[in-house]
Structure formats: structure tokens, C-alpha cells
Amino acid sequence: MAIARTDAPQESGSPLKRPGVWGWMTFDFAAQPFFTVVITFVFGPYFVSQLAPNPATGQTWWAFSAAVAGFLVAIGSPFLGTVADRAGPRKPWIAVFAVVKITALCLIWFAAPGSSLLIAALLIVLASVAAEFSIVFNDAMLPRLLPPAAIGRISNIAWGLGYAGGMIFLIAALAFLAGSEKTGLTLLGLEPAFGLDPAEGEGARATGPLAALWYLVFVLPMFFFTPDRPRGEPVRQAVRKGGADLLATFREIRARIPLFRFLIARMIYQDGVNALLVLGGAFAAGMFGWSLVESGLFGIILNVTAIIGCLGASVLDARLGSKAVVMMAIGCLTVATIGIISTAPDSTLFGFLSFAPVAEGASGPFATPAEKSYIVYGLLIGLAFGPIQASSRSWMAKSVTADEAGRYFGFYAFIGRATAFLAPAMVSAATAMAETGFDPLTASRIGMATLIAFFIVGLLILIPTPGPDKARSAS
């Protein structure tokens, strides 16, 4: 099925010389600190360890919040995308959800120890849903903003900028805001800035309003400089027709065989990517006894290598295509996962490389050879997990027109969430089954090994699937 691209801009010259393109890319820079700092490395651990009455309760509520947010995003994204396609502009929707996200993040400051766990969880759900919906509409601007040949390059650069924003914010939070509950000092050994009290979790809570301020400041260039679609139907009329459009989209996707195969493959391999990111740090912490310092440094390392990976992938995507980048990233993640599960406290590569006992008195982050080996595999993860997501986005953007991008990116968000539970569930089930016959560490390694299946199955589906450039030229 041919996809006409007469709607794409035809300006000459480098897209990086256009203010509208830079405005669009700053969205990722603005949005990423919420996911990196609030969700993953600072407020999330505070929610579990300090806000909740005990870690088990905190983990239950945090996981439930993530599940609720994922469910709402999955069911809401396709419908909102179809409505936005009829209504026209994308930026008004981003603005509405920005208000919700910023308000929820500011209110996180009041989630002090002893306050309502339910209210804090609801605020996280609201912020997460608003953030994810905003991403759908931002991504849907890409086919109109750029010609297909430039999409992969710009998507990867934007993703790299996002990781840079998350890393800058994370370093600042760990260095100056979030003090240890035990020592009262930050990662640099300093008293927390502004007199923030670690015992009250004020450093972690402050990341909410500060992430809101960061988002407000850096999302503005997108509103000021990036062109939007012209106004279409009234929103009320678009809502009435949205259901029919959504059903039509499901039928159309099945008829677009290459796009349908890509979406199924992405649903599978993205489950493995998400689970590896969520569980990889916890797996290392359990094996090596990592503290917040090591876990935070590991997160910084992943972000630095992700930036490098995205910059390299921006060149490869433009020269080789999105399919090649996605497949290389899957291969890299497969090798990294094998390396991770092959590592034990005294060896790696399934015992082929053994390490001498660490000298007594050795200390500091990543002091053992096994930990250093794990960091090497972490570098492979960092190099791949940005490009696999950025080039998947560019694959999708190259496959649709600007007028249908809202509903298709809504479906893209839906299918990315539809089976998000599956990979963590398989890891959990395999680990529990292995515990009956193996020691806990071996059982954990067996559980993590199930992620390899998600990468291999996704890769096998992609191999015969035409990339977006070939699919677009097919009739």
C-alpha cells in the first residue's frame, strides 16, 4: 500500500537549522527528568522506603500505580489520537496535559512521611498519564515536521537530548538535593541544598516541583517555534466521530501488513526492553548489595551511554534505515542480557572467566571485578536502549501521513502497553519456579534469562518485514 507524503515539508537545507525542529526536540529534553528522576531513581525509591509504612507495602502501591497509569494510557491513547486527527492541532492537547502534569508534580511536595499513600499514588498516576498522552501528540507532529529521510536522524538526536536532560537533572538531584536518610549527606557528601531534611524525604519530594519547573521552561520552545496542523473540526464533533475512526484504524492496520508486523514485533521486544531497564538495576543490587550511590551511578552511566548511542544511531538511521538500527539494537540487548545472567559475584561468562577474591579493605563503588563486568554489559544496554526506542518511533513516523499520525501514534502507544505486564510476569514466574531447585542467585539469573526470548521473537518477526522506506514505495 503506497503512502503519499505530499504533506511532509519540502524545505531545503539541514533540518537542524530550522527553529521548529529544535523546538520539537526540546520536548524530549523537557519531559525526560520526570521519568529518570521522579519515577526511577529518586522519588520512586523514597515512595517505597520512606513514605510507605514498610517496603513491601510501598512496592505494592508503586507497582499498582504504574499498572493503573499504563492501563489508562493504553485505553486512552488511541481514542485521543483519533480525536486530535479530526480536531487538527496537537499543541492544545499537549498544553492541557502539561497543566495536569505540572499540577500533580507540584503537589508531590506534600507527600511527606505519614501522609496519605493513596493521594501520593494518585498524583503519580495523574502525572504519568499526562506525560504519556503528551508524548503521543508530540510524536504525531513528526511526520508533518520533517521529510521521511530526516525523521530517523532527528528522532534519535531528540531522544539523546532527552537522556541528557534526565542525566543533568539526576546528577543535580543526587549531588545537591537528595541526602541519605542515614548520613544526611548527598552523593557529594554535602548538606542538602535549601536546608532540605532527608529524614522527611524533602530532597526526594522537591524533585516533583523542580521537574515541573524544568518541564514548563523547556517545553516552551515547542509551543513558540514548532508549526502545528491547522484547525479542523470542533472538538465535540471530533469526539462523536472518534469511536468510528478508532474501529477503522484497527481495520486499516491489519491491511497494512508491514506496519502491522512491525507493531507486533515492537510489542514483543519493547516488553523485553522495559523489563530489562526496570529489573536490571534491582538484579545487580541483589547480587552485589548496591546502595543508592551505586544504583544512582549506574543510572548516570546508562544515560551517558544512551546519549552516545542515540547520536551514533542518528547517523545510522539516515544511512541504513530504521529497521537496521532497531535490529542492531535488539542484537546488542540480547548480548548484554546474556552477559548479565552469566555474571556471578566471583565470575562472568558462565564461569569461563573467574575472578580472584577481592583484597581485604577494598571499597568504593563497583569495587569488585564482577561489578566492573556488569558495568560493561550495562554500557551495551545504554548504547542500545535509546536507539531502539528512537528508531522505532521514526519507523512509525515514516509509515504514516501527518493527517493520520494522531490515531496511529495513539495505537502505537496502546500496543506498547498492551502486554507490558508479560515480561516482568515471566521473569517472576521463572524465578519462583527455579527457586525450588536452585539457590536464590541462580534462580534470579534463570528468571532474567526469559527476557532473551522477547528479543529473539521480536527479531525473527522483523527479519522478513520490509522497513518503512521499502513499505512506503510498495504499491
Secondary structure in CASP SS format (residue, H / E / C, confidence):
PFRMAT SS
TARGET T0000
AUTHOR 0000-0000-0000
METHOD secondary structure of the structure
MODEL  1
M C 1.00
A C 1.00
I C 1.00
A C 1.00
R C 1.00
T C 1.00
D C 1.00
A C 1.00
P C 1.00
Q C 1.00
E C 1.00
S C 1.00
G C 1.00
S C 1.00
P H 1.00
L H 1.00
K H 1.00
R C 1.00
P H 1.00
G H 1.00
V H 1.00
W H 1.00
G H 1.00
W H 1.00
M H 1.00
T H 1.00
F H 1.00
D H 1.00
F H 1.00
A H 1.00
A H 1.00
Q H 1.00
P H 1.00
F H 1.00
F H 1.00
T H 1.00
V H 1.00
V H 1.00
I H 1.00
T H 1.00
F H 1.00
V C 1.00
F H 1.00
G H 1.00
P H 1.00
Y H 1.00
F H 1.00
V H 1.00
S H 1.00
Q H 1.00
L H 1.00
A C 1.00
P C 1.00
N C 1.00
P H 1.00
A H 1.00
T H 1.00
G H 1.00
Q H 1.00
T H 1.00
W H 1.00
W H 1.00
A H 1.00
F H 1.00
S H 1.00
A H 1.00
A H 1.00
V H 1.00
A H 1.00
G H 1.00
F H 1.00
L H 1.00
V H 1.00
A H 1.00
I H 1.00
G H 1.00
S H 1.00
P H 1.00
F H 1.00
L H 1.00
G H 1.00
T H 1.00
V H 1.00
A H 1.00
D H 1.00
R H 1.00
A H 1.00
G C 1.00
P C 1.00
R C 1.00
K H 1.00
P H 1.00
W H 1.00
I H 1.00
A H 1.00
V H 1.00
F H 1.00
A H 1.00
V H 1.00
V H 1.00
K H 1.00
I H 1.00
T H 1.00
A H 1.00
L H 1.00
C H 1.00
L H 1.00
I H 1.00
W H 1.00
F H 1.00
A C 1.00
A C 1.00
P C 1.00
G C 1.00
S C 1.00
S C 1.00
L H 1.00
L H 1.00
I H 1.00
A H 1.00
A H 1.00
L H 1.00
L H 1.00
I H 1.00
V H 1.00
L H 1.00
A H 1.00
S H 1.00
V H 1.00
A H 1.00
A H 1.00
E H 1.00
F H 1.00
S H 1.00
I H 1.00
V H 1.00
F H 1.00
N H 1.00
D H 1.00
A H 1.00
M C 1.00
L H 1.00
P H 1.00
R H 1.00
L H 1.00
L C 1.00
P C 1.00
P H 1.00
A H 1.00
A H 1.00
I H 1.00
G H 1.00
R H 1.00
I H 1.00
S H 1.00
N H 1.00
I H 1.00
A H 1.00
W H 1.00
G H 1.00
L H 1.00
G H 1.00
Y H 1.00
A H 1.00
G H 1.00
G H 1.00
M H 1.00
I H 1.00
F H 1.00
L H 1.00
I H 1.00
A H 1.00
A H 1.00
L H 1.00
A H 1.00
F H 1.00
L H 1.00
A C 1.00
G C 1.00
S C 1.00
E C 1.00
K C 1.00
T C 1.00
G C 1.00
L C 1.00
T C 1.00
L C 1.00
L C 1.00
G C 1.00
L C 1.00
E C 1.00
P C 1.00
A H 1.00
F H 1.00
G H 1.00
L C 1.00
D C 1.00
P H 1.00
A H 1.00
E H 1.00
G C 1.00
E H 1.00
G H 1.00
A H 1.00
R H 1.00
A H 1.00
T H 1.00
G H 1.00
P H 1.00
L H 1.00
A H 1.00
A H 1.00
L H 1.00
W H 1.00
Y H 1.00
L H 1.00
V H 1.00
F H 1.00
V H 1.00
L H 1.00
P H 1.00
M H 1.00
F H 1.00
F H 1.00
F H 1.00
T C 1.00
P C 1.00
D C 1.00
R C 1.00
P C 1.00
R C 1.00
G C 1.00
E C 1.00
P C 1.00
V H 1.00
R H 1.00
Q H 1.00
A H 1.00
V H 1.00
R H 1.00
K H 1.00
G H 1.00
G H 1.00
A H 1.00
D H 1.00
L H 1.00
L H 1.00
A H 1.00
T H 1.00
F H 1.00
R H 1.00
E H 1.00
I H 1.00
R H 1.00
A H 1.00
R C 1.00
I H 1.00
P H 1.00
L H 1.00
F H 1.00
R H 1.00
F H 1.00
L H 1.00
I H 1.00
A H 1.00
R H 1.00
M H 1.00
I H 1.00
Y H 1.00
Q H 1.00
D H 1.00
G H 1.00
V H 1.00
N H 1.00
A H 1.00
L H 1.00
L H 1.00
V H 1.00
L H 1.00
G H 1.00
G H 1.00
A H 1.00
F H 1.00
A H 1.00
A H 1.00
G H 1.00
M H 1.00
F H 1.00
G C 1.00
W C 1.00
S C 1.00
L H 1.00
V H 1.00
E H 1.00
S H 1.00
G H 1.00
L H 1.00
F H 1.00
G H 1.00
I H 1.00
I H 1.00
L H 1.00
N H 1.00
V H 1.00
T H 1.00
A H 1.00
I H 1.00
I H 1.00
G H 1.00
C H 1.00
L H 1.00
G H 1.00
A H 1.00
S H 1.00
V H 1.00
L H 1.00
D H 1.00
A H 1.00
R H 1.00
L H 1.00
G C 1.00
S H 1.00
K H 1.00
A H 1.00
V H 1.00
V H 1.00
M H 1.00
M H 1.00
A H 1.00
I H 1.00
G H 1.00
C H 1.00
L H 1.00
T H 1.00
V H 1.00
A H 1.00
T H 1.00
I H 1.00
G H 1.00
I H 1.00
I H 1.00
S C 1.00
T C 1.00
A E 1.00
P C 1.00
D C 1.00
S E 1.00
T E 1.00
L C 1.00
F C 1.00
G C 1.00
F C 1.00
L E 1.00
S E 1.00
F C 1.00
A C 1.00
P C 1.00
V C 1.00
A C 1.00
E C 1.00
G C 1.00
A C 1.00
S C 1.00
G C 1.00
P C 1.00
F C 1.00
A C 1.00
T C 1.00
P H 1.00
A H 1.00
E H 1.00
K H 1.00
S H 1.00
Y H 1.00
I H 1.00
V H 1.00
Y H 1.00
G H 1.00
L H 1.00
L H 1.00
I H 1.00
G H 1.00
L H 1.00
A H 1.00
F H 1.00
G H 1.00
P H 1.00
I H 1.00
Q H 1.00
A H 1.00
S H 1.00
S H 1.00
R H 1.00
S H 1.00
W H 1.00
M H 1.00
A H 1.00
K H 1.00
S H 1.00
V C 1.00
T C 1.00
A H 1.00
D H 1.00
E H 1.00
A H 1.00
G H 1.00
R H 1.00
Y H 1.00
F H 1.00
G H 1.00
F H 1.00
Y H 1.00
A H 1.00
F H 1.00
I H 1.00
G H 1.00
R H 1.00
A C 1.00
T C 1.00
A C 1.00
F C 1.00
L H 1.00
A H 1.00
P H 1.00
A H 1.00
M H 1.00
V H 1.00
S H 1.00
A H 1.00
A H 1.00
T H 1.00
A H 1.00
M H 1.00
A H 1.00
E C 1.00
T C 1.00
G C 1.00
F C 1.00
D C 1.00
P H 1.00
L H 1.00
T H 1.00
A H 1.00
S H 1.00
R H 1.00
I H 1.00
G H 1.00
M H 1.00
A H 1.00
T C 1.00
L H 1.00
I H 1.00
A H 1.00
F H 1.00
F H 1.00
I H 1.00
V H 1.00
G H 1.00
L H 1.00
L H 1.00
I H 1.00
L H 1.00
I C 1.00
P C 1.00
T C 1.00
P C 1.00
G C 1.00
P H 1.00
D H 1.00
K H 1.00
A H 1.00
R H 1.00
S H 1.00
A C 1.00
S C 1.00
END
